[in-house]
Amino acid sequence: MLEKIRHTLLKWAGRSTEKTEAADDAPPLPDAPPEGGSGPADPRENWKREALDNFESWLADLPDTPPAASDTEVEACDLYTLLSEFSALRQEIRMQNREQHRTMGALEALSADIRAAVRDVDGMRGGALQAIQAVEGLSRELRASVEEMRRQVAEAVRREAEKQTVRPFLDIRDALIRGRQASRDIAGKRGFFRKPPREMESVIEGYDMALRRFDRALFAVGIHPVNAAGKPFDPATMRAVETCRRPDMEKGQVAVETLCGFVRGGEVIRTAEVIVNE
């Protein structure tokens, strides 16, 4: 077997030399020895023979029996199979590239959706903050309104309590006025055999003093009498209980105030009862 391989290689080397010389189509080298003579050998022949010697030594060193691993058949691979494998590999790479591009496109679309969702969330967050601020503003206004209502209710309760407290004292004032008027009537009655009581002037002065103190106490809480006599009739503060005809007064003018009325600011504490000229 080794001899056959060596013979084949020598034959290949000789044929290769002939082809090389024919292809070069050049005259022999000047230093080439004549046929059968001695002289320096062709360098192109030297490396071939050296390669053959080395290969022959390598073959001689091989064992006579092949290793166990050589029992397995090695799959033959020709140029067509290699090109087919490369074509299949290139097709698979193309498919993987297309799939990768498709995946990248899906990831970009997903990223765009996420960014849009983030913007929507930011917008919702801004709307929520505005809503919270609006609710807080309404809450503050509501608290202020509640406090104002409480204040107004407390003020109304206080005013009503004052009215209910003051009204009995107004009746006392009316009694003082009637007593003073009666004292004046008694003091004004004179006759030949009848003289007014000696202490009547002092009684009248006492009534006047009591009424002045009473009115000062009413003024202290903002309550004032209407004093309707001689004024035009005002239905907001007066109530006509009777009419009269007096030529010295204009029509609709109050002739007599039978019951004194009282007001506090724009609020009527008690309506005055009057007689109106018609």
ZIBELDA-V229420 format. One record per residue. N is the residue number from 1. NEAR is the number of other ideal C-beta (glycine too) atoms within 10 Angstrom. D_FIRST is the distance of its C-alpha to the first C-alpha in Angstrom with 2 decimals. Layout:
N;NEAR;D_FIRST  N;NEAR;D_FIRST
This chain:
1;7;0.00  2;10;3.80  3;7;5.41  4;8;5.12  5;12;6.36  6;15;8.64  7;10;9.90  8;10;10.69  9;16;12.48  10;14;14.31  11;10;15.38  12;12;16.56  13;15;18.38  14;12;20.09  15;10;21.15  16;12;22.45  17;14;24.44  18;10;25.98  19;10;26.97  20;10;28.47  21;13;30.50  22;8;31.69  23;8;32.69  24;8;34.57  25;6;36.35  26;7;37.71  27;7;38.40  28;10;36.21  29;11;37.06  30;5;39.91  31;9;38.15  32;13;35.07  33;13;35.07  34;8;35.61  35;5;32.87  36;5;32.10  37;7;34.35  38;7;33.91  39;8;34.66  40;10;33.39  41;12;30.03  42;15;29.84  43;9;29.49  44;12;27.35  45;12;24.76  46;11;25.03  47;10;24.03  48;18;21.02  49;12;19.73  50;10;20.75  51;12;18.84  52;15;15.62  53;10;16.33  54;10;17.05  55;13;13.94  56;15;11.85  57;9;14.20  58;9;13.85  59;13;10.11  60;9;10.93  61;7;13.76  62;9;12.09  63;6;12.67  64;5;10.43  65;7;12.45  66;9;13.24  67;7;16.92  68;7;19.55  69;6;20.36  70;9;17.02  71;7;18.35  72;7;20.80  73;6;20.11  74;6;20.62  75;6;23.14  76;6;22.15  77;9;24.60  78;8;25.24  79;7;28.10  80;8;30.52  81;11;30.10  82;10;30.56  83;10;33.66  84;11;34.97  85;11;34.68  86;10;36.44  87;10;39.12  88;10;39.72  89;10;39.93  90;10;42.37  91;10;44.43  92;10;44.61  93;10;45.69  94;10;48.33  95;10;49.57  96;10;49.74  97;10;51.63  98;10;54.07  99;10;54.59  100;10;55.09  101;10;57.63  102;10;59.36  103;10;59.52  104;10;60.85  105;10;63.47  106;10;64.52  107;10;64.74  108;10;66.85  109;10;69.11  110;10;69.44  111;10;70.22  112;10;72.87  113;10;74.36  114;10;74.45  115;10;76.18  116;10;78.64  117;10;79.26  118;10;79.84  119;10;82.32  120;10;84.01  121;11;84.21  122;10;85.67  123;10;88.16  124;10;89.03  125;10;89.40  126;10;91.75  127;10;93.68  128;11;93.87  129;10;95.18  130;10;97.76  131;10;98.74  132;10;99.05  133;10;101.19  134;10;103.31  135;11;103.75  136;10;104.70  137;10;107.20  138;11;108.65  139;10;108.79  140;10;110.72  141;10;113.06  142;11;113.51  143;10;114.34  144;10;116.77  145;11;118.31  146;10;118.62  147;10;120.26  148;10;122.60  149;10;123.47  150;10;124.13  151;10;126.32  152;10;128.17  153;10;128.61  154;10;129.85  155;10;132.20  156;11;133.43  157;10;133.98  158;10;135.80  159;15;137.99  160;11;138.78  161;10;139.62  162;15;141.87  163;17;143.54  164;9;144.15  165;10;145.47  166;18;147.67  167;12;149.28  168;8;151.59  169;13;152.75  170;20;153.53  171;10;155.90  172;11;157.57  173;19;157.92  174;13;159.52  175;10;161.95  176;16;162.81  177;15;163.49  178;11;165.73  179;16;167.56  180;18;168.13  181;12;169.38  182;13;171.71  183;21;173.04  184;15;173.71  185;9;175.51  186;13;177.70  187;14;178.40  188;9;179.39  189;11;181.95  190;8;185.31  191;7;188.81  192;5;192.44  193;4;192.38  194;7;188.61  195;9;186.57  196;14;182.80  197;11;181.62  198;7;181.75  199;9;178.11  200;15;176.60  201;13;175.48  202;11;173.58  203;17;171.91  204;18;170.85  205;12;169.49  206;15;167.53  207;19;165.96  208;13;165.03  209;10;163.45  210;15;161.44  211;15;160.19  212;10;159.17  213;10;157.14  214;16;155.62  215;14;154.60  216;9;153.10  217;13;150.95  218;19;149.80  219;11;149.07  220;8;146.91  221;11;144.50  222;13;144.67  223;21;147.12  224;14;149.88  225;18;152.75  226;22;152.76  227;12;156.44  228;26;156.68  229;15;160.42  230;11;161.15  231;15;157.49  232;12;156.02  233;16;154.69  234;13;151.00  235;8;149.46  236;8;146.55  237;19;148.86  238;22;152.09  239;13;153.30  240;15;156.57  241;13;158.76  242;11;161.87  243;11;163.20  244;11;166.44  245;9;168.28  246;13;169.40  247;5;170.61  248;7;169.95  249;15;166.18  250;8;163.51  251;11;161.92  252;11;158.88  253;18;160.01  254;22;160.16  255;19;163.79  256;16;163.43  257;19;160.54  258;13;161.35  259;17;158.20  260;18;156.43  261;22;152.76  262;21;150.04  263;18;146.72  264;16;143.86  265;9;142.00  266;7;141.17  267;13;141.49  268;16;144.71  269;22;145.86  270;20;148.94  271;17;150.28  272;25;153.77  273;17;156.41  274;28;158.73  275;18;161.58  276;20;160.80  277;19;163.36  278;13;163.13
